[in-house]
């Protein structure tokens, strides 16, 4: 009564590390830019 079915899974192709490093760098640069912009706006409007 037990039938074994072979489940085919598509092999997920992983992106090269170099691509991920660029993504991480972009996130870090964007985060720093946003923090600096918020600090500048805070300094400008608090006076």
C-alpha positions as CSV (number, residue, x, y, z in Angstrom):
1,X,0.0,0.0,0.0
2,X,2.9,2.3,0.4
3,X,4.0,3.8,-2.9
4,X,7.2,5.8,-3.0
5,X,7.1,8.8,-5.2
6,X,10.2,10.5,-6.3
7,X,9.8,14.2,-5.7
8,X,11.9,16.2,-8.1
9,X,13.2,19.4,-6.7
10,X,14.7,22.0,-8.9
11,X,18.3,22.8,-8.0
12,X,18.5,26.4,-6.9
13,X,21.3,28.1,-8.5
14,X,23.1,30.3,-6.0
15,X,24.5,33.6,-7.1
16,X,28.2,34.2,-6.8
17,X,29.5,35.8,-3.6
18,X,30.8,38.8,-5.5
19,X,27.2,39.8,-6.3
20,X,26.1,39.5,-2.7
21,X,29.1,41.6,-1.6
22,X,27.8,44.4,-3.9
23,X,24.3,44.1,-2.4
24,X,25.7,44.3,1.2
25,X,27.9,47.3,0.2
26,X,24.9,49.0,-1.3
27,X,22.8,48.5,1.8
28,X,25.6,49.8,4.0
29,X,26.2,52.9,1.9
30,X,22.4,53.6,1.7
31,X,22.1,53.2,5.5
32,X,25.0,55.6,6.2
33,X,23.6,58.1,3.7
34,X,20.1,58.0,5.4
35,X,21.6,58.4,8.8
36,X,23.7,61.4,7.7
37,X,20.7,63.0,5.9
38,X,18.5,62.6,9.1
39,X,21.3,64.2,11.2
40,X,21.6,67.1,8.7
41,X,17.8,67.7,8.7
42,X,17.7,67.5,12.5
43,X,20.4,70.0,12.8
44,X,18.9,72.3,10.3
45,X,15.4,72.3,11.7
46,X,16.3,72.3,15.4
47,X,17.7,75.9,15.2
